[in-house]
């Protein structure tokens, strides 16, 4: 994986559109561009990596940062994670999560969270193999603006 930069924004948005085309979500391209741009402009907000095979971008990982009272410091959220279908099942997802975990641990991040659909068996399998586990906490959201994707 390599760290993404502002020059990668349009490529990231293109891959995000490919990712969301697999679901019932409609992606707001302008909002996605703004989200990647603001995140890549300020590392205090998080990090984005491009997943590569033979120097070709085949996916990406977005990690957002926040302060957690539960864990007593910074925590991270795997906010978006995509590997193109032709490269799934090759260990790229597990390797990407291992690299994210190592990156976070080195920086003193106390926990990594991830969100996925209950019926997304392949994503759940990748996350579980990477060491994520379900907790008894319930994830609730109060949207204060339109999301980047709409069902």
NUTORLO-37634 format. One record per atom (N, C-alpha, C): chain; residue in one letter; x, y, z. Coordinates in pm, whole numbers, plus 50000, padded with zeros to 5 digits. Layout:
N
SITE   c   r      px      py      pz
SITE   A   A       X       Y       Z
...
This chain:
151
SITE   c   r      px      py      pz
SITE   A   X   50086   49882   50000
SITE   A   X   50000   50000   50000
SITE   A   X   50089   50123   50000
SITE   A   X   50039   50227   49938
SITE   A   X   50108   50356   49942
SITE   A   X   50010   50462   49990
SITE   A   X   50064   50561   50060
SITE   A   X   49979   50671   50107
SITE   A   X   49929   50750   49988
SITE   A   X   49802   50782   49988
SITE   A   X   49743   50864   49882
SITE   A   X   49773   51010   49912
SITE   A   X   49766   51093   49809
SITE   A   X   49786   51237   49824
SITE   A   X   49677   51309   49745
SITE   A   X   49679   51441   49752
SITE   A   X   49578   51521   49683
SITE   A   X   49574   51494   49533
SITE   A   X   49686   51455   49473
SITE   A   X   49684   51429   49328
SITE   A   X   49607   51301   49294
SITE   A   X   49574   51220   49395
SITE   A   X   49502   51094   49375
SITE   A   X   49351   51107   49389
SITE   A   X   49301   51226   49419
SITE   A   X   49159   51243   49453
SITE   A   X   49068   51190   49342
SITE   A   X   49088   51229   49219
SITE   A   X   48996   51185   49113
SITE   A   X   49001   51034   49093
SITE   A   X   49120   50976   49103
SITE   A   X   49130   50831   49091
SITE   A   X   49057   50762   49207
SITE   A   X   49069   50817   49328
SITE   A   X   48998   50761   49443
SITE   A   X   48848   50771   49426
SITE   A   X   48800   50884   49375
SITE   A   X   48656   50900   49352
SITE   A   X   48608   50800   49247
SITE   A   X   48688   50776   49145
SITE   A   X   48652   50678   49042
SITE   A   X   48640   50539   49104
SITE   A   X   48737   50502   49188
SITE   A   X   48728   50371   49253
SITE   A   X   48612   50365   49351
SITE   A   X   48584   50477   49419
SITE   A   X   48471   50479   49511
SITE   A   X   48340   50459   49434
SITE   A   X   48330   50519   49317
SITE   A   X   48211   50500   49233
SITE   A   X   48198   50353   49192
SITE   A   X   48311   50289   49160
SITE   A   X   48310   50147   49127
SITE   A   X   48263   50065   49246
SITE   A   X   48314   50099   49365
SITE   A   X   48275   50031   49489
SITE   A   X   48124   50044   49512
SITE   A   X   48073   50164   49504
SITE   A   X   47932   50186   49535
SITE   A   X   47839   50136   49425
SITE   A   X   47891   50112   49306
SITE   A   X   47808   50056   49199
SITE   A   X   47770   49911   49230
SITE   A   X   47841   49849   49323
SITE   A   X   47811   49712   49363
SITE   A   X   47693   49704   49459
SITE   A   X   47646   49818   49505
SITE   A   X   47537   49820   49603
SITE   A   X   47421   49903   49550
SITE   A   X   47324   49920   49635
SITE   A   X   47206   49999   49598
SITE   A   X   47226   50147   49625
SITE   A   X   47350   50187   49662
SITE   A   X   47377   50327   49695
SITE   A   X   47409   50408   49569
SITE   A   X   47365   50534   49571
SITE   A   X   47401   50631   49468
SITE   A   X   47506   50723   49527
SITE   A   X   47618   50734   49460
SITE   A   X   47728   50815   49510
SITE   A   X   47717   50958   49461
SITE   A   X   47731   51053   49552
SITE   A   X   47736   51195   49518
SITE   A   X   47883   51226   49487
SITE   A   X   47918   51237   49360
SITE   A   X   48058   51253   49318
SITE   A   X   48120   51381   49372
SITE   A   X   48044   51488   49375
SITE   A   X   48096   51615   49427
SITE   A   X   48130   51601   49575
SITE   A   X   48039   51540   49650
SITE   A   X   48061   51522   49794
SITE   A   X   48179   51429   49819
SITE   A   X   48193   51323   49738
SITE   A   X   48305   51231   49753
SITE   A   X   48437   51303   49726
SITE   A   X   48439   51386   49624
SITE   A   X   48559   51464   49591
SITE   A   X   48595   51557   49706
SITE   A   X   48495   51625   49761
SITE   A   X   48519   51714   49875
SITE   A   X   48570   51637   49997
SITE   A   X   48513   51520   50021
SITE   A   X   48552   51439   50138
SITE   A   X   48697   51392   50126
SITE   A   X   48734   51340   50009
SITE   A   X   48873   51296   49990
SITE   A   X   48968   51416   49999
SITE   A   X   48929   51528   49940
SITE   A   X   49016   51646   49940
SITE   A   X   49041   51696   50081
SITE   A   X   48938   51708   50162
SITE   A   X   48957   51759   50298
SITE   A   X   49036   51661   50383
SITE   A   X   49013   51532   50367
SITE   A   X   49085   51432   50444
SITE   A   X   49234   51430   50407
SITE   A   X   49261   51433   50278
SITE   A   X   49401   51428   50232
SITE   A   X   49477   51557   50262
SITE   A   X   49405   51665   50284
SITE   A   X   49469   51794   50313
SITE   A   X   49507   51809   50461
SITE   A   X   49457   51721   50548
SITE   A   X   49481   51737   50691
SITE   A   X   49494   51599   50758
SITE   A   X   49617   51554   50781
SITE   A   X   49640   51422   50839
SITE   A   X   49587   51407   50981
SITE   A   X   49550   51517   51044
SITE   A   X   49487   51505   51177
SITE   A   X   49350   51439   51166
SITE   A   X   49290   51443   51046
SITE   A   X   49158   51384   51026
SITE   A   X   49165   51235   50996
SITE   A   X   49274   51191   50936
SITE   A   X   49287   51050   50901
SITE   A   X   49385   51030   50786
SITE   A   X   49376   50912   50727
SITE   A   X   49472   50873   50624
SITE   A   X   49401   50791   50516
SITE   A   X   49457   50795   50397
SITE   A   X   49406   50718   50283
SITE   A   X   49524   50648   50218
SITE   A   X   49506   50522   50189
SITE   A   X   49607   50444   50119
SITE   A   X   49550   50386   49990
SITE   A   X   49635   50375   49891
SITE   A   X   49602   50304   49769
SITE   A   X   49658   50162   49781
SITE   A   X   49577   50064   49748
SITE   A   X   49620   49925   49748
SITE   A   X   49668   49895   49607
SITE   A   X   49789   49842   49595
SITE   A   X   49848   49823   49464
SITE   A   X   49891   49678   49441
SITE   A   X   49886   49639   49314
SITE   A   X   49943   49514   49267
SITE   A   X   50025   49549   49144
SITE   A   X   50153   49519   49148
SITE   A   X   50244   49552   49037
SITE   A   X   50232   49699   48997
SITE   A   X   50232   49787   49095
SITE   A   X   50224   49933   49078
SITE   A   X   50091   49981   49019
SITE   A   X   49992   49893   49012
SITE   A   X   49859   49931   48963
SITE   A   X   49765   49945   49083
SITE   A   X   49691   50057   49089
SITE   A   X   49595   50080   49197
SITE   A   X   49474   49989   49178
SITE   A   X   49449   49904   49278
SITE   A   X   49337   49810   49268
SITE   A   X   49241   49823   49385
SITE   A   X   49262   49924   49469
SITE   A   X   49173   49946   49582
SITE   A   X   49224   50058   49669
SITE   A   X   49153   50080   49778
SITE   A   X   49192   50185   49871
SITE   A   X   49136   50158   50009
SITE   A   X   49196   50223   50108
SITE   A   X   49150   50216   50247
SITE   A   X   49146   50358   50300
SITE   A   X   49036   50394   50365
SITE   A   X   49022   50524   50431
SITE   A   X   49011   50500   50581
SITE   A   X   49098   50567   50659
SITE   A   X   49094   50558   50804
SITE   A   X   49074   50699   50859
SITE   A   X   48965   50717   50932
SITE   A   X   48935   50845   50997
SITE   A   X   48976   50835   51144
SITE   A   X   49020   50946   51201
SITE   A   X   49066   50949   51339
SITE   A   X   48970   51027   51428
SITE   A   X   48959   50984   51553
SITE   A   X   48881   51058   51651
SITE   A   X   48934   51026   51791
SITE   A   X   48900   51109   51888
SITE   A   X   48941   51085   52026
SITE   A   X   48832   51001   52093
SITE   A   X   48874   50898   52161
SITE   A   X   48780   50807   52226
SITE   A   X   48797   50811   52377
SITE   A   X   48692   50844   52448
SITE   A   X   48696   50837   52593
SITE   A   X   48701   50691   52638
SITE   A   X   48634   50603   52567
SITE   A   X   48633   50461   52602
SITE   A   X   48773   50403   52604
SITE   A   X   48853   50438   52503
SITE   A   X   48989   50384   52492
SITE   A   X   49096   50480   52543
SITE   A   X   49056   50598   52589
SITE   A   X   49148   50690   52651
SITE   A   X   49250   50751   52557
SITE   A   X   49209   50781   52436
SITE   A   X   49301   50842   52339
SITE   A   X   49245   50831   52198
SITE   A   X   49335   50839   52102
SITE   A   X   49292   50833   51963
SITE   A   X   49239   50695   51928
SITE   A   X   49134   50693   51850
SITE   A   X   49086   50570   51789
SITE   A   X   49069   50596   51640
SITE   A   X   49063   50490   51565
SITE   A   X   49053   50500   51420
SITE   A   X   48929   50425   51373
SITE   A   X   48877   50470   51261
SITE   A   X   48762   50405   51198
SITE   A   X   48799   50373   51055
SITE   A   X   48791   50245   51019
SITE   A   X   48807   50209   50878
SITE   A   X   48676   50251   50813
SITE   A   X   48679   50367   50750
SITE   A   X   48558   50431   50701
SITE   A   X   48520   50386   50560
SITE   A   X   48616   50345   50482
SITE   A   X   48590   50295   50346
SITE   A   X   48703   50201   50310
SITE   A   X   48670   50090   50247
SITE   A   X   48769   49988   50215
SITE   A   X   48720   49916   50090
SITE   A   X   48800   49920   49985
SITE   A   X   48758   49862   49858
SITE   A   X   48876   49793   49790
SITE   A   X   48850   49672   49740
SITE   A   X   48943   49601   49653
SITE   A   X   48863   49562   49530
SITE   A   X   48917   49591   49411
SITE   A   X   48846   49557   49288
SITE   A   X   48818   49407   49284
SITE   A   X   48702   49368   49228
SITE   A   X   48660   49228   49230
SITE   A   X   48765   49129   49177
SITE   A   X   48839   49164   49075
SITE   A   X   48937   49071   49017
SITE   A   X   49051   49040   49114
SITE   A   X   49068   49121   49219
SITE   A   X   49179   49103   49312
SITE   A   X   49134   49056   49450
SITE   A   X   49004   49028   49464
SITE   A   X   48953   48979   49593
SITE   A   X   48990   48832   49610
SITE   A   X   49002   48792   49734
SITE   A   X   49035   48653   49764
SITE   A   X   49183   48620   49746
SITE   A   X   49265   48723   49730
SITE   A   X   49409   48702   49708
SITE   A   X   49492   48738   49831
SITE   A   X   49428   48778   49940
SITE   A   X   49500   48816   50061
SITE   A   X   49526   48965   50072
SITE   A   X   49485   49042   49970
SITE   A   X   49509   49187   49974
SITE   A   X   49434   49254   50090
SITE   A   X   49312   49212   50115
SITE   A   X   49234   49271   50223
SITE   A   X   49297   49246   50358
SITE   A   X   49337   49123   50383
SITE   A   X   49402   49089   50510
SITE   A   X   49533   49165   50524
SITE   A   X   49611   49173   50416
SITE   A   X   49738   49246   50420
SITE   A   X   49715   49395   50445
SITE   A   X   49612   49451   50382
SITE   A   X   49582   49594   50401
SITE   A   X   49542   49622   50545
SITE   A   X   49459   49535   50603
SITE   A   X   49418   49555   50741
SITE   A   X   49536   49539   50837
SITE   A   X   49628   49447   50806
SITE   A   X   49748   49431   50889
SITE   A   X   49834   49556   50883
SITE   A   X   49845   49615   50766
SITE   A   X   49925   49737   50751
SITE   A   X   49858   49854   50824
SITE   A   X   49726   49865   50814
SITE   A   X   49653   49970   50886
SITE   A   X   49672   49951   51036
SITE   A   X   49660   49827   51083
SITE   A   X   49675   49799   51226
SITE   A   X   49815   49837   51274
SITE   A   X   49916   49802   51199
SITE   A   X   50053   49836   51235
SITE   A   X   50074   49987   51236
SITE   A   X   50025   50055   51133
SITE   A   X   50035   50200   51123
SITE   A   X   49973   50265   51247
SITE   A   X   49854   50219   51284
SITE   A   X   49784   50277   51399
SITE   A   X   49856   50247   51530
SITE   A   X   49902   50124   51546
SITE   A   X   49970   50087   51671
SITE   A   X   50096   50171   51691
SITE   A   X   50173   50189   51585
SITE   A   X   50296   50269   51594
SITE   A   X   50266   50412   51637
SITE   A   X   50151   50464   51599
SITE   A   X   50114   50602   51630
SITE   A   X   50035   50615   51760
SITE   A   X   50023   50507   51834
SITE   A   X   49957   50513   51964
SITE   A   X   49806   50515   51957
SITE   A   X   49750   50481   51844
SITE   A   X   49604   50475   51832
SITE   A   X   49556   50354   51912
SITE   A   X   49455   50375   51995
SITE   A   X   49417   50278   52097
SITE   A   X   49318   50172   52050
SITE   A   X   49244   50198   51942
SITE   A   X   49146   50101   51891
SITE   A   X   49116   50135   51746
SITE   A   X   49076   50034   51672
SITE   A   X   49031   50054   51534
SITE   A   X   48890   49995   51524
SITE   A   X   48801   50073   51470
SITE   A   X   48662   50031   51452
SITE   A   X   48634   50015   51302
SITE   A   X   48534   49937   51270
SITE   A   X   48491   49923   51132
SITE   A   X   48340   49902   51132
SITE   A   X   48278   49945   51025
SITE   A   X   48133   49929   51009
SITE   A   X   48107   49862   50875
SITE   A   X   48020   49763   50876
SITE   A   X   47978   49699   50753
SITE   A   X   47836   49647   50773
SITE   A   X   47773   49612   50664
SITE   A   X   47638   49559   50673
SITE   A   X   47636   49420   50736
SITE   A   X   47532   49390   50810
SITE   A   X   47521   49260   50875
SITE   A   X   47519   49145   50774
SITE   A   X   47473   49174   50652
SITE   A   X   47461   49070   50551
SITE   A   X   47581   49066   50455
SITE   A   X   47686   49143   50483
SITE   A   X   47804   49146   50397
SITE   A   X   47904   49043   50447
SITE   A   X   47877   48915   50415
SITE   A   X   47956   48804   50468
SITE   A   X   48103   48814   50428
SITE   A   X   48133   48855   50306
SITE   A   X   48273   48859   50264
SITE   A   X   48350   48966   50341
SITE   A   X   48289   49084   50361
SITE   A   X   48357   49189   50438
SITE   A   X   48374   49146   50583
SITE   A   X   48270   49087   50641
SITE   A   X   48280   49039   50779
SITE   A   X   48393   48938   50793
SITE   A   X   48407   48850   50696
SITE   A   X   48513   48749   50701
SITE   A   X   48651   48815   50698
SITE   A   X   48670   48913   50611
SITE   A   X   48798   48983   50603
SITE   A   X   48828   49050   50736
SITE   A   X   48731   49121   50790
SITE   A   X   48753   49194   50914
SITE   A   X   48780   49098   51031
SITE   A   X   48707   48989   51037
SITE   A   X   48729   48892   51145
SITE   A   X   48868   48830   51135
SITE   A   X   48910   48794   51012
SITE   A   X   49045   48738   50994
SITE   A   X   49152   48839   51034
SITE   A   X   49121   48967   51019
SITE   A   X   49217   49072   51055
SITE   A   X   49220   49099   51205
SITE   A   X   49126   49040   51281
SITE   A   X   49126   49057   51426
SITE   A   X   49012   49140   51482
SITE   A   X   48924   49189   51397
SITE   A   X   48808   49264   51446
SITE   A   X   48707   49166   51504
SITE   A   X   48634   49208   51607
SITE   A   X   48529   49125   51663
SITE   A   X   48409   49212   51698
SITE   A   X   48294   49148   51701
SITE   A   X   48172   49220   51737
SITE   A   X   48174   49249   51886
SITE   A   X   48115   49361   51921
SITE   A   X   48102   49398   52062
SITE   A   X   47954   49406   52095
SITE   A   X   47925   49432   52220
SITE   A   X   47785   49447   52259
SITE   A   X   47737   49591   52241
SITE   A   X   47822   49677   52182
SITE   A   X   47782   49815   52155
SITE   A   X   47697   49822   52028
SITE   A   X   47605   49913   52025
SITE   A   X   47521   49935   51908
SITE   A   X   47566   50065   51842
SITE   A   X   47591   50060   51713
SITE   A   X   47634   50176   51638
SITE   A   X   47510   50252   51590
SITE   A   X   47492   50374   51637
SITE   A   X   47380   50459   51596
SITE   A   X   47436   50583   51526
SITE   A   X   47358   50640   51437
SITE   A   X   47403   50757   51363
SITE   A   X   47294   50862   51361
SITE   A   X   47332   50988   51380
SITE   A   X   47243   51101   51361
SITE   A   X   47305   51186   51251
SITE   A   X   47252   51175   51131
SITE   A   X   47305   51252   51020
SITE   A   X   47267   51399   51033
SITE   A   X   47365   51486   51021
SITE   A   X   47339   51629   51027
SITE   A   X   47354   51696   50890
SITE   A   X   47390   51616   50791
SITE   A   X   47400   51662   50653
SITE   A   X   47377   51540   50564
SITE   A   X   47352   51565   50438
SITE   A   X   47333   51454   50346
SITE   A   X   47462   51373   50336
SITE   A   X   47451   51240   50337
SITE   A   X   47571   51158   50325
SITE   A   X   47626   51159   50182
SITE   A   X   47746   51108   50167
SITE   A   X   47809   51100   50036
SITE   A   X   47737   51000   49947
SITE   A   X   47674   50902   50007
SITE   A   X   47599   50802   49930
SITE   A   X   47458   50790   49986
SITE   A   X   47366   50764   49898
SITE   A   X   47225   50752   49937
SITE   A   X   47173   50616   49892
SITE   A   X   47095   50549   49979
SITE   A   X   47037   50420   49938
SITE   A   X   46926   50438   49836
